């Protein structure tokens, strides 16, 4: 069932609680990467232009219910103000009399930012009284924080008990783009999954075995599949306790008709350090203290062939140890091939998005999801708490 969006409701003269995902990296009191802030600007601008006043709420980092000075929202308010070209008032509280007083004084077009939601332990516990206090000064709740939609927290789900809840423009785009992959995929469809662990993506793999024409596996998770085939892999990381699961997934691939494609060569090293000695080997030849850290050039070619024939590409997770150059090359090269292709592409995962940004390729991707775990859970077919509570159209 489609969800109501801010376009479906009258916000003129209304006070709006807008849940955003401003969990951005900070560097010496400044926002280092403002991509998540920029992603929600269309929603903020739309609401302000239509006469709403905005109370923004977000978490930042993992303060675990305590006030941590390094995780205060002041740098975020400053950067948001720069992007909007107008001052953003930041409060030192999340709920309480001071917040109620400040919100009551707001005029249409005003904007303020609450302190870090997770400074209060009741946020992650989805405490009902805390949610009521968050909702008390406002008329409407708008959720534009897809990256936290898989969490049943007070600010993502609990507040919807007390005020009408609708989606922001970013949330709407996320739901539409990710649903497109599941409900109406273009053919041929290629799914690419990387990252370290099979355990993180078992259900997503199984879902795409039913949807995709081919599933390309890279990163540390590919090692687990290769080990399940009896390949020794030297000192390479793999999940010993998931070899049986990997074998089962490979069998399911044969039954589903989705081709599961594993690396045919790997970049190996003895030391996982920048610019350490490395070479390319076939998986069955890796021995001793060598460890696989990236896909090799033949695998890049193989993946690229599938990409060139695709009408839709879905990709989550890097194909090597992306954070340690030069073991980012497999991810970078395959990303370049995806950007060149005419396929509609949907990408999720912070490391992968960082690779695309560093290559200047984000403009050549159909849709970049702002979610990590939320994207995976959506693709698994789970109903996310932060979406479930939004009003149906």
Secondary structure by P-SEA (a helix, b strand, c coil): cccccccccccccbbbbbbbcccccccccccccaaaaaaaaaaaaaaaaabbbbbcccccccccccccccccaaaaaaaaaaaacbbbbbbcccccaaaaaaaaaccccbbbbbcccccccccccccaaaaaaaaccccbbbbccccccccccccccccccccbbbbcaaaaaaaaaaaaacccccccbbbbbbcccccccaaaaaaaaacccbbbbbcaaaaaaaaaaccccccccccccaaaaaaaaaaaaaaacbbbbcccbbbbbcccccccbbbbbcccccccccccccccaaaaaaaaaaaaaccbbbbccccccccccccaaaaaaaaaaaaacccbbbbbcaaaaaaaaaaccccccccccccaaaaaaaaaccccccccccccc
